[in-house]
């Protein structure tokens, strides 16, 4: 298995290196870089082509992509590469938390759920909603395993509604032979497109927030959302506009920023921010 992972990592790196038009790598260059035979690199290129990547070796131009990858494929490849390249000291927090809680059961759980996703079969889980409150034999239709906000989760359909479950709260999972109709991938992608931090859902809320000059300087270099628009003002402040699927999550973020972040629209978001702020202040009133 280790040899396969090493090969997979090398192939992704070759793809990344040879996507840069300003650099030229020959098969010999790559073989020297990875301390392997030229034939190994040729096999790598062949295997990349078999999965639809149009990469070839040219005597003059070196190894090149004849057709650039689309953005969806780029995202997939980067995610796969980062999962392979993470050092032991930088292993993601989500996996560490899950393994610490579930120990060896974590691997069984992940494999069972991923197999259900691949085969589109219903899984049955025992889920600890709160400490000591365990719901047994809940039938779910798993759609996707994903990591967000330091937790591994599974996106699934239950009773006709799309929900997310924390993996470290799933005490057991078993597969069933019953199949389900998977929702379109475009619908799943849209849920993540409008996720501000961790909440995944179908709701849509267009929001507009005024950022003071100090917060504008911190926020402007970062692409927080795919749909965000920044409108700059002469005094250095910025209007931040985007679409999110959870006002509660955004309201908590705004309160945590403190002074200098003001909700312009919608009124429902402003009310949630005030409610959270008043609740926090109430902890310190005598």
LUMGUVEX-21520 format. One record per residue (C-alpha): residue number from 1; residue in three letters; x negated, y negated, z. Coordinates in pm, 1 decimal, padded with zeros to 6 digits. Layout:
! LUMGUVEX-21520
+-----+------+----------+----------+----------+
| pos | code |       xx |       yy |       zz |
+-----+------+----------+----------+----------+
| NUM |  ALA |        X |        Y |        Z |
...
+-----+------+----------+----------+----------+
This chain:
! LUMGUVEX-21520
+-----+------+----------+----------+----------+
| pos | code |       xx |       yy |       zz |
+-----+------+----------+----------+----------+
|   1 |  UNK |  00000.0 |  00000.0 |  00000.0 |
|   2 |  UNK | -00281.7 | -00241.5 |  00087.6 |
|   3 |  UNK | -00434.6 | -00189.4 | -00256.6 |
|   4 |  UNK | -00101.2 | -00270.9 | -00422.9 |
|   5 |  UNK | -00060.3 | -00588.3 | -00217.6 |
|   6 |  UNK | -00415.3 | -00695.5 | -00303.0 |
|   7 |  UNK | -00343.5 | -00642.6 | -00671.8 |
|   8 |  UNK | -00016.3 | -00831.7 | -00651.8 |
|   9 |  UNK | -00185.6 | -01124.2 | -00477.5 |
|  10 |  UNK | -00463.1 | -01128.4 | -00741.0 |
|  11 |  UNK | -00211.1 | -01130.2 | -01024.5 |
|  12 |  UNK | -00024.6 | -01426.3 | -00877.1 |
|  13 |  UNK | -00353.8 | -01612.4 | -00830.6 |
|  14 |  UNK | -00450.0 | -01544.5 | -01192.6 |
|  15 |  UNK | -00112.0 | -01680.5 | -01296.8 |
|  16 |  UNK | -00164.5 | -01993.6 | -01087.4 |
|  17 |  UNK | -00521.0 | -02055.7 | -01202.0 |
|  18 |  UNK | -00440.8 | -02008.3 | -01569.3 |
|  19 |  UNK | -00134.0 | -02232.1 | -01556.6 |
|  20 |  UNK | -00365.0 | -02534.1 | -01528.0 |
|  21 |  UNK | -00437.2 | -02652.0 | -01887.0 |
|  22 |  UNK | -00745.6 | -02853.2 | -01786.2 |
|  23 |  UNK | -00932.3 | -02544.5 | -01668.4 |
|  24 |  UNK | -01047.0 | -02252.5 | -01880.7 |
|  25 |  UNK | -01093.9 | -01905.6 | -01735.8 |
|  26 |  UNK | -01203.7 | -01613.7 | -01949.3 |
|  27 |  UNK | -01142.0 | -01251.9 | -01858.3 |
|  28 |  UNK | -01510.0 | -01230.5 | -01762.0 |
|  29 |  UNK | -01475.0 | -01537.0 | -01535.2 |
|  30 |  UNK | -01180.1 | -01381.5 | -01354.3 |
|  31 |  UNK | -01352.8 | -01044.2 | -01324.0 |
|  32 |  UNK | -01653.2 | -01211.7 | -01161.4 |
|  33 |  UNK | -01429.1 | -01416.4 | -00931.1 |
|  34 |  UNK | -01251.2 | -01104.6 | -00803.0 |
|  35 |  UNK | -01553.8 | -00874.2 | -00817.4 |
|  36 |  UNK | -01384.3 | -00624.9 | -01047.7 |
|  37 |  UNK | -01413.0 | -00488.2 | -01400.9 |
|  38 |  UNK | -01289.7 | -00674.8 | -01709.0 |
|  39 |  UNK | -01048.8 | -00385.3 | -01765.6 |
|  40 |  UNK | -00884.7 | -00456.3 | -01428.4 |
|  41 |  UNK | -00808.0 | -00813.8 | -01534.0 |
|  42 |  UNK | -00673.6 | -00691.0 | -01868.3 |
|  43 |  UNK | -00441.5 | -00454.0 | -01683.0 |
|  44 |  UNK | -00328.0 | -00741.2 | -01463.4 |
|  45 |  UNK | -00238.2 | -00948.7 | -01770.5 |
|  46 |  UNK | -00052.9 | -00653.1 | -01919.8 |
|  47 |  UNK |  00147.8 | -00600.0 | -01601.5 |
|  48 |  UNK |  00237.3 | -00969.3 | -01587.5 |
|  49 |  UNK |  00362.8 | -00948.3 | -01946.0 |
|  50 |  UNK |  00578.3 | -00645.6 | -01862.3 |
|  51 |  UNK |  00775.2 | -00860.5 | -01614.3 |
|  52 |  UNK |  00837.8 | -01131.4 | -01872.9 |
|  53 |  UNK |  00540.7 | -01364.7 | -01815.0 |
|  54 |  UNK |  00395.5 | -01476.3 | -02148.5 |
|  55 |  UNK |  00025.1 | -01474.7 | -02055.9 |
|  56 |  UNK | -00253.8 | -01384.8 | -02300.2 |
|  57 |  UNK | -00629.1 | -01408.5 | -02347.8 |
|  58 |  UNK | -00768.2 | -01622.7 | -02627.8 |
|  59 |  UNK | -01138.0 | -01635.0 | -02718.1 |
|  60 |  UNK | -01142.6 | -02014.1 | -02735.8 |
|  61 |  UNK | -00878.1 | -02120.3 | -02484.8 |
|  62 |  UNK | -00934.7 | -01839.6 | -02234.5 |
|  63 |  UNK | -00645.1 | -01686.3 | -02041.7 |
|  64 |  UNK | -00336.8 | -01900.4 | -02097.0 |
|  65 |  UNK |  00039.7 | -01904.2 | -02052.1 |
|  66 |  UNK |  00197.8 | -01927.7 | -02395.8 |
|  67 |  UNK |  00526.7 | -02024.0 | -02229.2 |
|  68 |  UNK |  00539.5 | -02217.0 | -01903.3 |
|  69 |  UNK |  00738.9 | -02072.0 | -01614.7 |
|  70 |  UNK |  01075.1 | -02227.2 | -01534.9 |
|  71 |  UNK |  01120.8 | -02387.7 | -01194.3 |
|  72 |  UNK |  01322.1 | -02097.5 | -01054.3 |
|  73 |  UNK |  01042.5 | -01853.7 | -01138.3 |
|  74 |  UNK |  00781.2 | -02090.5 | -00994.1 |
|  75 |  UNK |  00970.2 | -02101.9 | -00661.7 |
|  76 |  UNK |  00993.8 | -01722.5 | -00651.4 |
|  77 |  UNK |  00623.9 | -01674.3 | -00723.8 |
|  78 |  UNK |  00514.6 | -01932.8 | -00465.3 |
|  79 |  UNK |  00732.6 | -01769.6 | -00196.8 |
|  80 |  UNK |  00587.7 | -01428.4 | -00276.9 |
|  81 |  UNK |  00231.8 | -01558.7 | -00276.7 |
|  82 |  UNK |  00261.0 | -01745.2 |  00053.5 |
|  83 |  UNK |  00404.6 | -01436.5 |  00221.7 |
|  84 |  UNK |  00100.7 | -01239.5 |  00102.0 |
|  85 |  UNK | -00159.8 | -01507.2 |  00169.4 |
|  86 |  UNK | -00066.2 | -01599.0 |  00528.5 |
|  87 |  UNK | -00351.9 | -01520.6 |  00763.4 |
|  88 |  UNK | -00293.8 | -01323.2 |  01081.8 |
|  89 |  UNK | -00336.3 | -01637.8 |  01289.2 |
|  90 |  UNK | -00083.5 | -01824.5 |  01077.0 |
|  91 |  UNK |  00176.3 | -01550.3 |  01044.3 |
|  92 |  UNK |  00514.1 | -01714.9 |  01031.4 |
|  93 |  UNK |  00680.7 | -01788.6 |  01361.8 |
|  94 |  UNK |  01008.9 | -01635.5 |  01247.0 |
|  95 |  UNK |  00856.8 | -01290.8 |  01199.3 |
|  96 |  UNK |  00662.5 | -01311.3 |  01527.1 |
|  97 |  UNK |  00979.1 | -01401.2 |  01721.2 |
|  98 |  UNK |  01180.0 | -01121.7 |  01560.1 |
|  99 |  UNK |  00915.2 | -00855.5 |  01621.2 |
| 100 |  UNK |  00864.6 | -00964.3 |  01982.5 |
| 101 |  UNK |  01235.7 | -00926.0 |  02051.9 |
| 102 |  UNK |  01316.4 | -00615.6 |  01846.4 |
| 103 |  UNK |  00972.6 | -00445.6 |  01836.7 |
| 104 |  UNK |  00960.2 | -00147.2 |  01600.7 |
| 105 |  UNK |  01332.0 | -00177.0 |  01530.8 |
| 106 |  UNK |  01258.7 | -00497.5 |  01337.9 |
| 107 |  UNK |  01114.3 | -00307.9 |  01040.3 |
| 108 |  UNK |  01406.5 | -00065.6 |  01028.0 |
| 109 |  UNK |  01648.3 | -00357.0 |  01047.0 |
| 110 |  UNK |  01485.1 | -00554.3 |  00764.2 |
| 111 |  UNK |  01459.1 | -00251.6 |  00535.1 |
| 112 |  UNK |  01820.2 | -00144.6 |  00601.5 |
| 113 |  UNK |  01958.2 | -00490.2 |  00525.4 |
| 114 |  UNK |  01740.8 | -00541.0 |  00217.6 |
| 115 |  UNK |  01846.3 | -00200.8 |  00082.2 |
| 116 |  UNK |  02210.0 | -00302.8 |  00132.5 |
| 117 |  UNK |  02140.2 | -00625.8 | -00056.5 |
| 118 |  UNK |  01970.0 | -00441.2 | -00343.5 |
| 119 |  UNK |  02238.3 | -00170.0 | -00367.0 |
| 120 |  UNK |  02528.7 | -00407.6 | -00290.3 |
| 121 |  UNK |  02655.3 | -00182.6 | -00014.2 |
| 122 |  UNK |  02830.9 | -00283.4 |  00305.9 |
| 123 |  UNK |  02624.9 | -00269.1 |  00625.4 |
| 124 |  UNK |  02754.0 | -00225.0 |  00979.5 |
| 125 |  UNK |  02581.2 | -00419.3 |  01256.8 |
| 126 |  UNK |  02595.3 | -00459.4 |  01633.8 |
| 127 |  UNK |  02556.4 | -00834.3 |  01692.0 |
| 128 |  UNK |  02482.9 | -01017.7 |  02017.8 |
| 129 |  UNK |  02671.0 | -01345.2 |  01975.6 |
| 130 |  UNK |  02577.8 | -01469.2 |  02323.1 |
| 131 |  UNK |  02379.0 | -01311.2 |  02606.6 |
| 132 |  UNK |  02565.0 | -00994.7 |  02698.3 |
| 133 |  UNK |  02846.9 | -01059.4 |  02447.0 |
| 134 |  UNK |  02793.4 | -00787.2 |  02186.4 |
| 135 |  UNK |  03025.3 | -00730.8 |  01894.2 |
| 136 |  UNK |  02992.1 | -00371.8 |  01779.2 |
| 137 |  UNK |  03034.1 | -00230.1 |  01429.0 |
| 138 |  UNK |  03090.0 | -00554.7 |  01241.8 |
| 139 |  UNK |  03105.4 | -00480.4 |  00867.3 |
| 140 |  UNK |  02913.6 | -00732.8 |  00655.7 |
| 141 |  UNK |  02825.2 | -00768.7 |  00288.6 |
| 142 |  UNK |  02459.0 | -00882.3 |  00297.2 |
| 143 |  UNK |  02357.8 | -01130.1 |  00026.9 |
| 144 |  UNK |  02012.8 | -01255.9 |  00118.6 |
| 145 |  UNK |  01740.7 | -01245.5 |  00384.2 |
| 146 |  UNK |  01588.9 | -01588.2 |  00442.9 |
| 147 |  UNK |  01382.1 | -01780.4 |  00695.1 |
| 148 |  UNK |  01469.9 | -02126.4 |  00819.2 |
| 149 |  UNK |  01411.8 | -02334.1 |  01130.4 |
| 150 |  UNK |  01179.9 | -02068.6 |  01276.4 |
| 151 |  UNK |  01430.7 | -01781.9 |  01249.6 |
| 152 |  UNK |  01490.4 | -01495.5 |  01007.4 |
| 153 |  UNK |  01854.8 | -01475.3 |  00905.2 |
| 154 |  UNK |  02081.7 | -01278.5 |  00676.1 |
| 155 |  UNK |  02340.5 | -01453.1 |  00462.2 |
| 156 |  UNK |  02645.9 | -01229.5 |  00442.9 |
| 157 |  UNK |  03017.9 | -01217.7 |  00374.4 |
| 158 |  UNK |  03248.4 | -01112.6 |  00659.1 |
| 159 |  UNK |  03628.2 | -01117.8 |  00634.1 |
| 160 |  UNK |  03606.0 | -01323.1 |  00315.9 |
| 161 |  UNK |  03385.5 | -01594.0 |  00468.2 |
| 162 |  UNK |  03017.1 | -01656.5 |  00407.9 |
| 163 |  UNK |  02820.3 | -01658.8 |  00733.3 |
| 164 |  UNK |  02461.7 | -01639.4 |  00852.0 |
| 165 |  UNK |  02337.1 | -01406.1 |  01125.1 |
| 166 |  UNK |  02012.0 | -01434.0 |  01322.5 |
| 167 |  UNK |  01816.0 | -01113.7 |  01269.9 |
| 168 |  UNK |  01680.7 | -01118.1 |  01624.4 |
| 169 |  UNK |  02041.1 | -01096.2 |  01749.1 |
| 170 |  UNK |  02122.3 | -00791.1 |  01537.9 |
| 171 |  UNK |  02071.1 | -00498.0 |  01773.0 |
| 172 |  UNK |  02128.9 | -00227.5 |  01511.4 |
| 173 |  UNK |  02221.5 | -00196.6 |  01144.9 |
| 174 |  UNK |  02331.1 |  00100.6 |  00938.8 |
| 175 |  UNK |  02410.6 |  00137.5 |  00571.4 |
| 176 |  UNK |  02738.8 |  00263.3 |  00431.8 |
| 177 |  UNK |  02818.5 |  00403.0 |  00086.9 |
| 178 |  UNK |  03088.4 |  00138.9 |  00032.4 |
| 179 |  UNK |  02997.9 | -00118.4 | -00233.2 |
| 180 |  UNK |  03105.3 | -00482.8 | -00261.9 |
| 181 |  UNK |  03125.5 | -00743.0 | -00537.0 |
| 182 |  UNK |  02834.8 | -00981.5 | -00497.0 |
| 183 |  UNK |  02908.9 | -01352.0 | -00532.9 |
| 184 |  UNK |  02729.1 | -01531.5 | -00820.6 |
| 185 |  UNK |  02365.6 | -01624.9 | -00758.4 |
| 186 |  UNK |  02443.2 | -01983.3 | -00861.8 |
| 187 |  UNK |  02682.1 | -02012.0 | -00568.4 |
| 188 |  UNK |  02417.0 | -01884.5 | -00327.5 |
| 189 |  UNK |  02157.4 | -02126.3 | -00468.2 |
| 190 |  UNK |  02399.0 | -02418.2 | -00424.9 |
| 191 |  UNK |  02436.6 | -02340.1 | -00054.1 |
| 192 |  UNK |  02062.7 | -02384.1 | -00002.8 |
| 193 |  UNK |  02040.6 | -02689.5 | -00227.1 |
| 194 |  UNK |  02250.8 | -02891.4 |  00018.2 |
| 195 |  UNK |  02112.9 | -02739.3 |  00339.9 |
| 196 |  UNK |  01954.0 | -03018.8 |  00544.7 |
| 197 |  UNK |  01764.2 | -02797.7 |  00789.1 |
| 198 |  UNK |  01915.1 | -02459.7 |  00860.7 |
| 199 |  UNK |  02291.8 | -02457.9 |  00817.1 |
| 200 |  UNK |  02406.3 | -02272.2 |  00504.0 |
| 201 |  UNK |  02766.4 | -02328.5 |  00394.7 |
| 202 |  UNK |  02993.0 | -02437.3 |  00109.4 |
| 203 |  UNK |  03091.0 | -02782.3 |  00246.9 |
| 204 |  UNK |  02970.3 | -03099.2 |  00073.8 |
| 205 |  UNK |  02928.2 | -03440.0 |  00239.9 |
| 206 |  UNK |  02773.5 | -03739.8 |  00063.6 |
| 207 |  UNK |  02586.3 | -03945.5 |  00322.4 |
| 208 |  UNK |  02409.1 | -04281.5 |  00328.4 |
| 209 |  UNK |  02166.6 | -04379.7 |  00604.7 |
| 210 |  UNK |  01972.0 | -04703.7 |  00658.0 |
| 211 |  UNK |  01610.3 | -04647.8 |  00764.9 |
| 212 |  UNK |  01411.7 | -04926.1 |  00931.5 |
| 213 |  UNK |  01074.8 | -05020.0 |  00775.4 |
| 214 |  UNK |  00893.7 | -04797.1 |  01027.4 |
| 215 |  UNK |  01107.9 | -04491.7 |  00947.0 |
| 216 |  UNK |  01100.7 | -04575.1 |  00575.9 |
| 217 |  UNK |  00720.2 | -04550.7 |  00576.8 |
| 218 |  UNK |  00744.0 | -04206.0 |  00739.0 |
| 219 |  UNK |  01025.1 | -04069.6 |  00524.4 |
| 220 |  UNK |  00932.7 | -04204.6 |  00178.5 |
| 221 |  UNK |  00632.4 | -03972.9 |  00118.4 |
| 222 |  UNK |  00849.3 | -03666.6 |  00194.4 |
| 223 |  UNK |  01102.6 | -03498.8 | -00032.1 |
| 224 |  UNK |  01351.2 | -03390.8 |  00234.0 |
| 225 |  UNK |  01632.5 | -03289.3 | -00002.5 |
| 226 |  UNK |  01646.1 | -03208.1 | -00372.8 |
| 227 |  UNK |  01939.5 | -03445.4 | -00416.7 |
| 228 |  UNK |  01800.1 | -03740.0 | -00219.4 |
| 229 |  UNK |  01791.7 | -04097.0 | -00354.0 |
| 230 |  UNK |  01594.8 | -04377.9 | -00187.8 |
| 231 |  UNK |  01700.2 | -04740.5 | -00238.0 |
| 232 |  UNK |  01438.0 | -04987.8 | -00115.7 |
| 233 |  UNK |  01514.7 | -05333.3 |  00025.0 |
| 234 |  UNK |  01291.4 | -05645.5 |  00031.9 |
| 235 |  UNK |  01249.0 | -05623.7 |  00410.9 |
| 236 |  UNK |  01093.9 | -05275.6 |  00380.3 |
| 237 |  UNK |  01400.6 | -05083.8 |  00493.4 |
| 238 |  UNK |  01541.5 | -04803.3 |  00281.0 |
| 239 |  UNK |  01884.8 | -04656.8 |  00215.3 |
| 240 |  UNK |  01860.3 | -04277.2 |  00214.1 |
| 241 |  UNK |  02139.7 | -04110.3 |  00014.5 |
| 242 |  UNK |  02195.0 | -03738.0 | -00026.2 |
| 243 |  UNK |  02452.3 | -03459.3 | -00005.6 |
| 244 |  UNK |  02450.9 | -03215.4 |  00287.4 |
| 245 |  UNK |  02667.4 | -02923.6 |  00391.3 |
| 246 |  UNK |  02672.0 | -02996.9 |  00765.7 |
| 247 |  UNK |  02738.1 | -03332.2 |  00931.6 |
| 248 |  UNK |  02673.5 | -03182.6 |  01276.6 |
| 249 |  UNK |  02319.2 | -03083.3 |  01187.6 |
| 250 |  UNK |  02240.3 | -03420.0 |  01030.4 |
| 251 |  UNK |  02392.6 | -03605.3 |  01327.3 |
| 252 |  UNK |  02163.2 | -03420.0 |  01567.5 |
| 253 |  UNK |  01863.1 | -03511.4 |  01351.5 |
| 254 |  UNK |  01962.8 | -03880.7 |  01346.1 |
| 255 |  UNK |  02000.9 | -03894.0 |  01724.2 |
| 256 |  UNK |  01659.2 | -03730.7 |  01767.3 |
| 257 |  UNK |  01500.1 | -04009.1 |  01558.0 |
| 258 |  UNK |  01620.4 | -04278.3 |  01796.8 |
| 259 |  UNK |  01616.0 | -04647.0 |  01709.3 |
| 260 |  UNK |  01592.4 | -04750.5 |  01344.3 |
| 261 |  UNK |  01812.1 | -04485.3 |  01179.5 |
| 262 |  UNK |  02168.1 | -04610.2 |  01118.1 |
| 263 |  UNK |  02458.1 | -04429.3 |  00951.0 |
| 264 |  UNK |  02626.7 | -04630.1 |  00674.9 |
| 265 |  UNK |  02858.1 | -04357.0 |  00540.1 |
| 266 |  UNK |  03067.2 | -04156.5 |  00604.7 |
| 267 |  UNK |  03248.7 | -04274.3 |  00919.6 |
| 268 |  UNK |  03280.0 | -03911.3 |  01036.9 |
| 269 |  UNK |  02900.7 | -03885.8 |  01055.9 |
| 270 |  UNK |  02877.9 | -04211.6 |  01251.8 |
| 271 |  UNK |  03132.1 | -04078.7 |  01501.9 |
| 272 |  UNK |  02937.9 | -03754.3 |  01547.6 |
| 273 |  UNK |  02614.1 | -03946.9 |  01608.2 |
| 274 |  UNK |  02783.5 | -04164.3 |  01873.3 |
| 275 |  UNK |  02937.6 | -03859.5 |  02043.3 |
| 276 |  UNK |  02602.5 | -03673.7 |  02061.5 |
| 277 |  UNK |  02418.4 | -03984.5 |  02183.1 |
| 278 |  UNK |  02679.0 | -04053.4 |  02453.6 |
| 279 |  UNK |  02662.6 | -03690.5 |  02565.8 |
| 280 |  UNK |  02283.6 | -03708.1 |  02596.7 |
| 281 |  UNK |  02301.6 | -04038.5 |  02783.7 |
| 282 |  UNK |  02556.0 | -03889.9 |  03023.2 |
| 283 |  UNK |  02288.0 | -03651.7 |  03151.1 |
| 284 |  UNK |  02104.1 | -03949.8 |  03301.5 |
| 285 |  UNK |  02390.0 | -04157.7 |  03438.7 |
| 286 |  UNK |  02445.1 | -04144.4 |  03813.2 |
+-----+------+----------+----------+----------+
